[in-house]
Amino acid sequence: MSFQSYKRKKQEVVELLKNIREKIPVEGVVKIVDQKIRNIENDRFIISIFGHFSNGKSTFLNALMGFGEEILVEDDLPSTAAITKLRAPESEDMLNKAQVIFTNGNKEIIDIKELGKYSAANEEYEVETQIKEVTLFLDSEYLKNGIEIVDTPGFNSTHTVHTEIAKNHVEKSDASIYMFSYDKPGADEEFKFLNYVNKYMNRIFFVVNKIDLCDKTENTVEKTVEELRSKLLIKKVNIEGKEIYPISAKLAKEAISEESEAKKKHSKFEYFKDALGNYLTSEDNLKDRLFEPLSVVQERLKAEREALQDKITACSKDNEELMKELENKKALIGDCEKELKEKKINIKNSVRNVIRNSKANFESSAVQIIDEIKEELSEINSEFDVALADFSGMAIGVYDKFIRNWNNIRINLEDDFIRIIEENIDNDRELQKMENRLTNIIHTSLDIEKIDVSDPAFDFKELDKIDKQIQKRKNEYDRNREKLTRCRNDKTKIDMLTEEKEKLERDIEKLVDKKEMRLESIGEARPVYGTKTVNNEKKRKGILGCIGNALFGPKVVREAESYVDYSSVEFVEKQREKIQSQYSVQVSAQEKKLESKIYEMMAMGDIENQLIDMEFESKEARRIYLDSINKGEEEKTKISQKIIKVSRDNYFKEIKKVCDEYVYTINNFLDNQRNLITNIIEKAIQGERKKLDNMKENLYSITTLANKTPEELQEEMKILYKQLDDVVYVMNEIQEYKEKM
């Protein structure tokens, strides 16, 4: 698309949106249309980053913008609480500054290093309610030509408002970067949110962050990406022509601060940056700047169409039916308000009891773990025992036991909390959402690091020498086996050549026999002997004879003459020569082939003896290799006994110290989570509160309809049908224009 073509289409799209604004004067539609018109006229293109609250969006943006330090707040807990926009500065004095817009309309310019106080959850500001948005002005190639990148709050966090903020920003975006986390890609909540995003835009960059966790999982990066691609297809997400980019934003940011080429390479971040940069300067980007705003408006109109259809259905009910529905809803609202008060009291008491019981159970299991490690260490009484002891495994085993016990406690916690939720929430959908939130809190909030106990210093260089010697013998054995295999292959080839040689000899013999048979069938020819009568002139004798000769010429006398006929002999000889020539050519050709096979066999040498020698050498190499293994293991055992020494009492004290730290960490976590868990479960019933508010709003709508006369209802239905027709017409108009683009 040329720039002139883009300018022309840009004006067409603006005119189309202005026409929609006039035809559909609905506040929600007008608001989003106005925003899209402003973006197009100002050449602004918004790319938003969406993802689960712990997937590393802020770390990703820090790396993308070239920050080696934490400018946008990074945390495994929900951190980004307000919409944070990244733009190019309009003037130099705004470079590396940020503009904070408060919900009361006030604005403040700050330095980027103060950003965390206004964009992430903190004690000074209740960001979700006090801050509308924060705009950060940076010099970046990814922010040129009106590009705006937006960091949205992570969805599915403990703060439901975060999910709502992110969801509300979807239709304001023109493209998105959708981020998964390597350790847990493709949760149901992610696909649900992704399908919502996909309704409003086609241009989505799929990113799998945290591939630096690869060594902590069973999957490879490639396998994880393929599994995610399969899940996306199963969930019917449009991924045609789209690539999934595995990256590590953490390594990329560390590479910037440490100037490390190795981390830069392992982060795979440059490949994604190149892909994003290429898109932003491509013809596709110019098209998306016009196409995606129309898609967003079209989706909003679809929602308006459904709302109008619901209103038309309500108007179709008669007055008696409406009044009956009104009374039922009033009674239901009263019951719901009473039930909500009782549930709130029950939740606080239940959570307190669950936390107290969990702490007691974990402390009891911790004592058992310490006793088990003490008993295990008491069995190490000699240098040989120490040599066989896996101290690192022992330490990890303690960690694993704590994790298993914590998992048991966690499972019981989840069961108890879910029981509390089930006792207080009837909505299955809301129940599932609360279960997921609580599970995420218990799964991700507590970070129990692996036990940090120093192993005894082992110097295994001598053992390495033995291993290298064994490897050397193995290599010799492998080389002998390869030679033996080649020799056996040569033997097979010799056998094949021998068969071919014998076949050629038989063929030559057959040709010679055939030639003899044909020569014999012709036989031999003999000359033909015979007599014939011929006229001969004979002169007369004497005087009279001379006179007669002079007068009459010589006398003609008939005489018998002998002859020999050689024609049959000549014919037979020609036939024999022809046969001799014909078979000589065939025999000669076969003899040349035979000569070639014999030469090839001679060139390969005496394979039989070579094979015997190689089999002997291979057996000998195998014997030496196996002997080296047996002797090596004996030597290694002896050397290990001399190398390994450790003090079991000091080691036990070190492990016990860490065990005590685990107990403290988990008890402290449970204490700190009590109020949070209580709030989460209480927020679960806020869904019922919202439902109650909706019921009241619906009650108002029904009351309004109930007070209208049939004529008024009829008139309102006409208006609604007219609005519905306008919406459908405009939607078709958008679709027709998109198909022409």
Beta strands, then each sheet from edge to edge (+ up, - down):
strand 1: 45-51
strand 2: 83-87
strand 3: 97-102
strand 4: 107-111
strand 5: 131-137
strand 6: 147-151
strand 7: 175-181
strand 8: 204-209
strand 9: 244-246
strand 10: 528-538
strand 11: 555-565
sheet 1: 4+ 3- 5+ 2+ 6- 1- 7- 8- 9-
sheet 2: 10+ 11-
end
